[in-house]
């Protein structure tokens, strides 16, 4: 049975109304009723509960009746399932959310960072309970942070993503009936790029690796501590180890922390194809990833691994936290050596000093750090004509847009090479003139003839030729003059409609496709 009551506090006063103890001379016992009425009722869990209501007795009776009714409805399965969660502080829900992230297998760093971002928004918007969550308040707070220069567009999107993830969890875990932030979306981060990476041409990358071979095993720079600049020194890979670190990262696309986790047993150099594997605990997508390697890279790694003890990290230490500084130092060394190659030619030396060759940051403001080695890997795949789906698989990206948009950097030379693949200019009759076609055939750039050479070269190599080729087992251009192809028309442009073959729907790359993408062309 529910009951409504007003608690009474017993106090003692002196004759002039001041507080005193019970044993004080002349103490008078005074009954002081509480300012609000209280209700006692049987809750949803079957236990007796006591709660404060309000100062008005009639209103307090109505509130108590509502509590009793809700408890009975809840025991019958007809009540509000979110009521017990709506009265809990959001900070308590957020603590449960962090434990959920850690229990799901996310790293401690990810759980801590997500929790910190969500807590920052809750504090900034002054949200205390689930019912106070508001999309407009979140948008206004993020806008104020961006205008104040405290958040960039991309970072603002990260904050929004994490708080939306928290709200989705509240719904999925049965703590809220709806997600008030569901309709919010991030902004275009391309309008406010704070750090744009670039790739290096082949000759500059070779110079970087050469500089790494001469590098020492320590890295020192000035850092600010208590408003003073003090030197900070850390141990980093040196010499051949650092050169192999850069080479492997640029040709398999691993991130810095993934590279730091590798041991000799991570490599399967005798496989077909050779592979290097990063364990799920160190992979960004929390999966065990086996990456195919080129045979020439596998041979170089095999030679390098002969001096490495089994079961030990190949690049130990926490260098990966400062990998960008390490690359920057090597770029400075490589650039200095490149400038010295100008010798006594003062004009050439001045030209090299004014250029951005081997600079950490180029004239466009783009940088080359350790993560840019991953951009280098993906950009080289795209420049080599690798299918986008294969490139996405090798990059281990969740979406093709991430691979093609953010990690692919193609220069003017690559775009010009793409234009060269377009059909030749038409002649007077709509086809290229005979003289021009003969000239293209002589230079090996005729698209039809080039396709025949690519298709028939393996067959000619296996069948051999009556005349001895300069190199055994390979067909030369002289062996293909003229190409005697039975059953194949020399004019591929006139192929009939019923002779065309449709490509199978979809494209899912297998290990053979990944291996061929990792192999050198030609």
ChimeraX attribute file (.defattr): number of C-alpha atoms within 10 A of each C-alpha:
attribute: neighborCount
match mode: 1-to-1
recipient: residues
	/A:1	7
	/A:2	14
	/A:3	12
	/A:4	18
	/A:5	15
	/A:6	16
	/A:7	14
	/A:8	12
	/A:9	10
	/A:10	10
	/A:11	15
	/A:12	19
	/A:13	17
	/A:14	16
	/A:15	11
	/A:16	6
	/A:17	10
	/A:18	9
	/A:19	14
	/A:20	16
	/A:21	13
	/A:22	14
	/A:23	9
	/A:24	12
	/A:25	10
	/A:26	12
	/A:27	18
	/A:28	17
	/A:29	14
	/A:30	12
	/A:31	11
	/A:32	11
	/A:33	12
	/A:34	13
	/A:35	13
	/A:36	15
	/A:37	22
	/A:38	22
	/A:39	22
	/A:40	18
	/A:41	20
	/A:42	16
	/A:43	18
	/A:44	19
	/A:45	10
	/A:46	11
	/A:47	8
	/A:48	12
	/A:49	13
	/A:50	14
	/A:51	12
	/A:52	17
	/A:53	19
	/A:54	16
	/A:55	14
	/A:56	11
	/A:57	16
	/A:58	11
	/A:59	13
	/A:60	20
	/A:61	19
	/A:62	12
	/A:63	17
	/A:64	23
	/A:65	17
	/A:66	12
	/A:67	20
	/A:68	20
	/A:69	13
	/A:70	18
	/A:71	21
	/A:72	17
	/A:73	14
	/A:74	17
	/A:75	13
	/A:76	10
	/A:77	10
	/A:78	11
	/A:79	15
	/A:80	12
	/A:81	14
	/A:82	13
	/A:83	13
	/A:84	10
	/A:85	17
	/A:86	15
	/A:87	12
	/A:88	14
	/A:89	13
	/A:90	20
	/A:91	17
	/A:92	12
	/A:93	17
	/A:94	21
	/A:95	12
	/A:96	11
	/A:97	21
	/A:98	21
	/A:99	14
	/A:100	14
	/A:101	17
	/A:102	15
	/A:103	12
	/A:104	9
	/A:105	11
	/A:106	16
	/A:107	16
	/A:108	14
	/A:109	10
	/A:110	13
	/A:111	18
	/A:112	14
	/A:113	15
	/A:114	23
	/A:115	21
	/A:116	16
	/A:117	17
	/A:118	22
	/A:119	18
	/A:120	14
	/A:121	19
	/A:122	20
	/A:123	11
	/A:124	14
	/A:125	18
	/A:126	12
	/A:127	19
	/A:128	16
	/A:129	17
	/A:130	20
	/A:131	12
	/A:132	15
	/A:133	19
	/A:134	14
	/A:135	15
	/A:136	11
	/A:137	16
	/A:138	21
	/A:139	16
	/A:140	12
	/A:141	14
	/A:142	23
	/A:143	15
	/A:144	13
	/A:145	15
	/A:146	15
	/A:147	11
	/A:148	10
	/A:149	10
	/A:150	11
	/A:151	16
	/A:152	18
	/A:153	22
	/A:154	18
	/A:155	15
	/A:156	20
	/A:157	17
	/A:158	15
	/A:159	23
	/A:160	23
	/A:161	18
	/A:162	18
	/A:163	21
	/A:164	21
	/A:165	17
	/A:166	21
	/A:167	23
	/A:168	18
	/A:169	18
	/A:170	20
	/A:171	14
	/A:172	13
	/A:173	11
	/A:174	12
	/A:175	20
	/A:176	20
	/A:177	13
	/A:178	13
	/A:179	20
	/A:180	18
	/A:181	21
	/A:182	12
	/A:183	8
	/A:184	14
	/A:185	12
	/A:186	13
	/A:187	13
	/A:188	11
	/A:189	14
	/A:190	11
	/A:191	9
	/A:192	11
	/A:193	11
	/A:194	13
	/A:195	8
	/A:196	14
	/A:197	21
	/A:198	23
	/A:199	25
	/A:200	17
	/A:201	13
	/A:202	10
	/A:203	9
	/A:204	18
	/A:205	20
	/A:206	15
	/A:207	20
	/A:208	25
	/A:209	23
	/A:210	18
	/A:211	22
	/A:212	27
	/A:213	17
	/A:214	15
	/A:215	22
	/A:216	13
	/A:217	13
	/A:218	13
	/A:219	18
	/A:220	13
	/A:221	12
	/A:222	11
	/A:223	12
	/A:224	10
	/A:225	9
	/A:226	6
	/A:227	7
	/A:228	9
	/A:229	11
	/A:230	11
	/A:231	11
	/A:232	11
	/A:233	11
	/A:234	13
	/A:235	14
	/A:236	22
	/A:237	22
	/A:238	19
	/A:239	18
	/A:240	16
	/A:241	19
	/A:242	25
	/A:243	20
	/A:244	20
	/A:245	20
	/A:246	20
	/A:247	20
	/A:248	21
	/A:249	21
	/A:250	22
	/A:251	20
	/A:252	22
	/A:253	23
	/A:254	25
	/A:255	19
	/A:256	21
	/A:257	16
	/A:258	19
	/A:259	22
	/A:260	20
	/A:261	20
	/A:262	21
	/A:263	21
	/A:264	18
	/A:265	13
	/A:266	17
	/A:267	22
	/A:268	18
	/A:269	19
	/A:270	12
	/A:271	10
	/A:272	13
	/A:273	19
	/A:274	19
	/A:275	21
	/A:276	21
	/A:277	20
	/A:278	22
	/A:279	15
	/A:280	13
	/A:281	15
	/A:282	19
	/A:283	19
	/A:284	16
	/A:285	13
	/A:286	14
	/A:287	13
	/A:288	14
	/A:289	17
	/A:290	16
	/A:291	23
	/A:292	28
	/A:293	27
	/A:294	18
	/A:295	19
	/A:296	11
	/A:297	18
	/A:298	21
	/A:299	15
	/A:300	13
	/A:301	17
	/A:302	16
	/A:303	9
	/A:304	13
	/A:305	16
	/A:306	10
	/A:307	8
	/A:308	12
	/A:309	11
	/A:310	12
	/A:311	11
	/A:312	13
	/A:313	17
	/A:314	20
	/A:315	19
	/A:316	16
	/A:317	14
	/A:318	13
	/A:319	20
	/A:320	19
	/A:321	11
	/A:322	14
	/A:323	17
	/A:324	18
	/A:325	18
	/A:326	22
	/A:327	23
	/A:328	20
	/A:329	20
	/A:330	23
	/A:331	25
	/A:332	16
	/A:333	19
	/A:334	24
	/A:335	23
	/A:336	16
	/A:337	13
	/A:338	18
	/A:339	16
	/A:340	13
	/A:341	13
	/A:342	15
	/A:343	10
	/A:344	9
	/A:345	10
	/A:346	10
	/A:347	10
	/A:348	14
	/A:349	16
	/A:350	12
	/A:351	11
	/A:352	18
	/A:353	14
	/A:354	9
	/A:355	11
	/A:356	13
	/A:357	19
	/A:358	24
	/A:359	19
	/A:360	22
	/A:361	17
	/A:362	15
	/A:363	10
	/A:364	9
	/A:365	12
	/A:366	16
	/A:367	19
	/A:368	23
	/A:369	21
	/A:370	22
	/A:371	19
	/A:372	23
	/A:373	28
	/A:374	23
	/A:375	25
	/A:376	25
	/A:377	24
	/A:378	29
	/A:379	22
	/A:380	20
	/A:381	22
	/A:382	21
	/A:383	17
	/A:384	14
	/A:385	12
	/A:386	18
	/A:387	15
	/A:388	17
	/A:389	17
	/A:390	23
	/A:391	26
	/A:392	21
	/A:393	18
	/A:394	25
	/A:395	22
	/A:396	19
	/A:397	14
	/A:398	11
	/A:399	11
	/A:400	16
	/A:401	13
	/A:402	13
	/A:403	23
	/A:404	17
	/A:405	9
	/A:406	14
	/A:407	21
	/A:408	23
	/A:409	18
	/A:410	14
	/A:411	12
	/A:412	8
	/A:413	10
	/A:414	14
	/A:415	11
	/A:416	10
	/A:417	11
	/A:418	12
	/A:419	10
	/A:420	12
	/A:421	10
	/A:422	9
	/A:423	11
	/A:424	15
	/A:425	11
	/A:426	10
	/A:427	11
	/A:428	8
	/A:429	7
	/A:430	8
	/A:431	12
	/A:432	15
	/A:433	15
	/A:434	10
	/A:435	9
	/A:436	14
	/A:437	17
	/A:438	13
	/A:439	13
	/A:440	16
	/A:441	15
	/A:442	10
	/A:443	9
	/A:444	14
	/A:445	15
	/A:446	17
	/A:447	17
	/A:448	14
	/A:449	19
	/A:450	14
	/A:451	12
	/A:452	15
	/A:453	18
	/A:454	11
	/A:455	11
	/A:456	15
	/A:457	18
	/A:458	14
	/A:459	11
	/A:460	17
	/A:461	16
	/A:462	11
	/A:463	12
	/A:464	16
	/A:465	15
	/A:466	7
	/A:467	8
	/A:468	11
	/A:469	16
	/A:470	9
	/A:471	8
	/A:472	9
	/A:473	15
	/A:474	16
	/A:475	23
	/A:476	16
	/A:477	12
	/A:478	10
	/A:479	18
	/A:480	17
	/A:481	8
	/A:482	8
	/A:483	14
	/A:484	9
	/A:485	11
	/A:486	6
	/A:487	6
	/A:488	9
	/A:489	10
	/A:490	14
	/A:491	9
	/A:492	10
	/A:493	8
	/A:494	8
	/A:495	11
	/A:496	8
	/A:497	7
	/A:498	6
	/A:499	7
	/A:500	8
	/A:501	7
	/A:502	6
	/A:503	7
	/A:504	6
	/A:505	6
	/A:506	6
	/A:507	11
	/A:508	9
	/A:509	15
	/A:510	10
	/A:511	13
	/A:512	12
	/A:513	13
	/A:514	21
	/A:515	20
	/A:516	16
	/A:517	22
	/A:518	24
	/A:519	14
	/A:520	10
	/A:521	8
	/A:522	4
